[in-house]
Amino acid sequence: MGSERRYRSSDRCWFVFHFSLLLCFGKQTLAELRYSIPEEMKEGTVVGNVAQDLGLEKTSLIERRFRVVSGSKDTFFEVNPDNGALQVSQKIDREELCRSSGVCLMELKILVEDPLEMHHVVVEITDINDHSPSFPEKEQQFQIAEHTSPGTRFQLHAARDPDAGINSIRTYTLTSNDHFEIELSPSDEEKIPFLVLKKSLDREQKNTHLLFVTAVDGGKPQRSGTLNVSIIVLDVNDNRPIFSQDTYQIEIYENVPVGTPVTRVNAIDQDEGTNGEIEYSLSRTLARKVYEIFELDSLSGQIKLKGVVDFEESENYKLDVEASDKGTHPLIGRCRVIVKIKDVNDNPPEIEITSLSNTVSEDSKPGTVISLIGVKDKDSGVNGKIISRITSDVPFELKPSYKENIYSVVTKGILDREEVSHYEITIKATDCGEPPLFTVKTLSIQISDVNDNRPHFSQNPLEFYLIENNVAGASIFSLSATDYDVNDNAAISYHIARKNDLTSFLNVNSDNGHISALKSFDFETLKTFQFRVVATDSGTPSLSSNVTVNVFILDQNDNAPVILYPVSSNGSAEGVEEIPRNVNAGHLVTKVRAYDADIGYNGWLLFSLQEVTDHSLFGLDRYTGRIRTLRSFTETDEAEHKLVILVKDNGNVSLSATATVIVKVVEPKEAFAAADVKSATNDEEDNNVTFYLMITLGSVSTLFLISIIVLIAMQCSKSTDYTSKYLQETNYDGTLCHSIQYRSGDKRYMLVGPRMSVGSTIVPGSHANTLVLPDRRTPGEVRL
């Protein structure tokens, strides 16, 4: 890059040699120009203005087709037809173009037409220092014996430089040293360098000499090339092996594995070849044990363990090592190796457990001793000091005794077998060595049971629902308690507390809690009752708990409907009704009244005409039992009609009763007379019916109120909300309607009679007598 910048300015100072020979041969003219330009110039560099030097008009160059017509394959120059300048068209390498060291010339032919003229241009390519001297090989080696005489000459490789003239090689230099110098021997073509020994060599002082021969050219700036010269000094056996130390002191830990390197002894023999090859060996005067424990590699000098070293057996070993060379007359060197053995923490602690018992009662007090342990370590000093502790999270701890490394395992908290029945106590003993060693042992402890838990019922109070007409002596339900203790402490027996007249009909199996009824219950007589069951375990002393049992009797369809009206004097369900012939359609003839002691669907009554003289004349309301005329009477209608009314409930197996109504059609006058007589009779009958109905309703209401009051009182004491209500429709139409409402927790139940109240929903079920009422206080509905 420096040469290129330098010759960029020199292209402005090139010299023009203008020689003109003008020969007139008709219209042809011949001229020759000479220019000079350095190599490696950039493309477009102007060599000279040919048109100006030839005296050609620049304006006519294009018309006269001014051009270079050189026959060379590579075109290095071209002319600019605009200004007549000769320019470099590609870079020129003088060393590649003109391989000789003489003058490098290029001849060009420039042609113009009108008239036709041929001009010769000679361009001299001048050299620049763009090549450094180079040697045919980068390295040259000589082997010189250490007894070689001074003045001996050794020929070096000659360097080559493609540049010519002053840019070629001018001299050789050698790095400064005490033993060699360089001399040049001129020849016809080049200077030959020689290496001359000026001082004797000593291989023991220095066995190799590295020198740098530099060839320098005459360019500016100068360029150079370097040859690495290595001189190997050959040896004679004049030195004995010498160890790096007279005494080697090594420390190793006991119990290191067999084969472990202990140390490496190193001897140096300044001779070379066989004179400098060393063999190592143990002295033959050592103790026999040394040869059993240590071995020495004869070539590398490495000492390895052949056997096991034990600090307790020997604290150190002394080895005498010899080093011998392989010269014709071997020379021997000696040293001593002292190996000191260091104690290591190679024995973990030992734990000895003496268990008093592997079973501990759960009522043991804190501090109860359950086991004794002792720890020991074969090592000594800090390696034999032991720290013991319990690592698991258990209600036990180690309590040290008066003697070192003796401990008691004691309880440190309250034990509860029902929570944890078994403990694995992990004891860890760690010594204080480096690294520390430890031993872990596990003590298994079983917690024995004591009777500290009462039998427990999952729910209190318990609620059971029993269908009436149960089989006497059969099991009606069962209850069960649990005890968290085990074995006899968890064996539970059952009995009924404080028997009364009602509970005397109940029997509980003391082993399994199955409860059987000794009699059949009747819903119409008893709807609910309560008793208490006591569960007692078999521990010593025994513990017990009790549970309140609320029993609700569920209704069955075991009562047929009873006809309240019409009823004849002999008690049969028959009656006679007289109506005027002139009544209109829709006239109320009479109303059949009936009652069913059952409730719910079992007490819900429906009326139907089983037999009628003329179906077009009378109609019956299936819910109210009202009989009305469907049309007016005609002259052709009969005077007497018989209606048989079927009344049935809605139980799964429905029960029914029939009533007969005789309807007599009379003239209006007769009807008025009969009405007066009948009015007195009906008043008496109505009074009797009302009396019986009041007695019935009063009895039922009294039973309900007593039952519900008792139930509310018991449940209120247990935060259970019970309500009871006896309902009777204000618009009584012949069917007695009653219901029971009660609440248990968030559940609301209603046992209803034959007619449902507004807002309730009949839920057909197994007994068809339970309604689920919409509870406005809780979002859900629970079905009993």
Stockholm file with secondary structure:
# STOCKHOLM 1.0

chainA/1-784         MGSERRYRSSDRCWFVFHFSLLLCFGKQTLAELRYSIPEEMKEGTVVGNVAQDLGLEKTSLIERRFRVVSGSKDTFFEVNPDNGALQVSQKIDREELCRSSGVCLMELKILVEDPLEMHHVVVEITDINDHSPSFPEKEQQFQIAEHTSPGTRFQLHAARDPDAGINSIRTYTLTSNDHFEIELSPSDEEKIPFLVLKKSLDREQKNTHLLFVTAVDGGKPQRSGTLNVSIIVLDVNDNRPIFSQDTYQIEIYENVPVGTPVTRVNAIDQDEGTNGEIEYSLSRTLARKVYEIFELDSLSGQIKLKGVVDFEESENYKLDVEASDKGTHPLIGRCRVIVKIKDVNDNPPEIEITSLSNTVSEDSKPGTVISLIGVKDKDSGVNGKIISRITSDVPFELKPSYKENIYSVVTKGILDREEVSHYEITIKATDCGEPPLFTVKTLSIQISDVNDNRPHFSQNPLEFYLIENNVAGASIFSLSATDYDVNDNAAISYHIARKNDLTSFLNVNSDNGHISALKSFDFETLKTFQFRVVATDSGTPSLSSNVTVNVFILDQNDNAPVILYPVSSNGSAEGVEEIPRNVNAGHLVTKVRAYDADIGYNGWLLFSLQEVTDHSLFGLDRYTGRIRTLRSFTETDEAEHKLVILVKDNGNVSLSATATVIVKVVEPKEAFAAADVKSATNDEEDNNVTFYLMITLGSVSTLFLISIIVLIAMQCSKSTDYTSKYLQETNYDGTLCHSIQYRSGDKRYMLVGPRMSVGSTIVPGSHANTLVLPDRRTPGEVRL
#=GR chainA/1-784 SS CHHHHHHHHHGGGCCEEEECCCCCBTTBCEEEEEEEEETTCCTTCEEEEHHHHHTCCGGGTTTTTCEECCCCSSCCEEECTTTCEEEECSCCCHHHHCCSSSCEEEEEEEEETTTTEEEEEEEEEECCCCCCCBCSSSEEEEEEETTCCTTCEEECCCCBCCCCGGGSEEEEEECCCSSEEEEEEECSSSEEEEEEECSCCCTTTCSEEEEEEEEEESSSSCCEEEEEEEEEEECCSCCCCEESCSEEEEEEETTCCTTCEEEECCEECSSCGGGTCEEEEECTTSCHHHHHHEEECTTTCEEEECSCCCTTTCSEEEEEEEEEECSSSCCEEEEEEEEEEECCCCCCCEEEEEESCSEEETTCCTTCEEEEEEEECSSCGGGGCEEEEECSCCSEEEEECSSTTEEEEEECSCCCTTTCSEEEEEEEEEECSSSCCEEEEEEEEEEECCSCCCCEESSSSEEEEEESSCCTTSEEEECCEECSSCGGGGCEEEEEESCCTTGGGEEECTTTCEEEESSCCCTTTCCEEEEEEEEEECSSSCCEEEEEEEEEEECCSCCCCEEEESCCTTSCSEEEEEEETTCCTTCEEEECEEECSSCGGGGCCEEEEEEESCTTTEEECTTTCEEEESSCCCTTSCSEEEEEEEEECCSSSCCEEEEEEEEEEECHHHHHHHHHHHHHHHHHHHHHHHHHHHHHHHHHHHHHHHHHHHHHHHHHTTTCCCCCCCCCCSSCCSBCCCEEEEEETTEEEEEECSSCCTTCCBCCCSSSCEEECCCSSSSCCCCC
#=GC SS_cons         CHHHHHHHHHGGGCCEEEECCCCCBTTBCEEEEEEEEETTCCTTCEEEEHHHHHTCCGGGTTTTTCEECCCCSSCCEEECTTTCEEEECSCCCHHHHCCSSSCEEEEEEEEETTTTEEEEEEEEEECCCCCCCBCSSSEEEEEEETTCCTTCEEECCCCBCCCCGGGSEEEEEECCCSSEEEEEEECSSSEEEEEEECSCCCTTTCSEEEEEEEEEESSSSCCEEEEEEEEEEECCSCCCCEESCSEEEEEEETTCCTTCEEEECCEECSSCGGGTCEEEEECTTSCHHHHHHEEECTTTCEEEECSCCCTTTCSEEEEEEEEEECSSSCCEEEEEEEEEEECCCCCCCEEEEEESCSEEETTCCTTCEEEEEEEECSSCGGGGCEEEEECSCCSEEEEECSSTTEEEEEECSCCCTTTCSEEEEEEEEEECSSSCCEEEEEEEEEEECCSCCCCEESSSSEEEEEESSCCTTSEEEECCEECSSCGGGGCEEEEEESCCTTGGGEEECTTTCEEEESSCCCTTTCCEEEEEEEEEECSSSCCEEEEEEEEEEECCSCCCCEEEESCCTTSCSEEEEEEETTCCTTCEEEECEEECSSCGGGGCCEEEEEEESCTTTEEECTTTCEEEESSCCCTTSCSEEEEEEEEECCSSSCCEEEEEEEEEEECHHHHHHHHHHHHHHHHHHHHHHHHHHHHHHHHHHHHHHHHHHHHHHHHHTTTCCCCCCCCCCSSCCSBCCCEEEEEETTEEEEEECSSCCTTCCBCCCSSSCEEECCCSSSSCCCCC
//
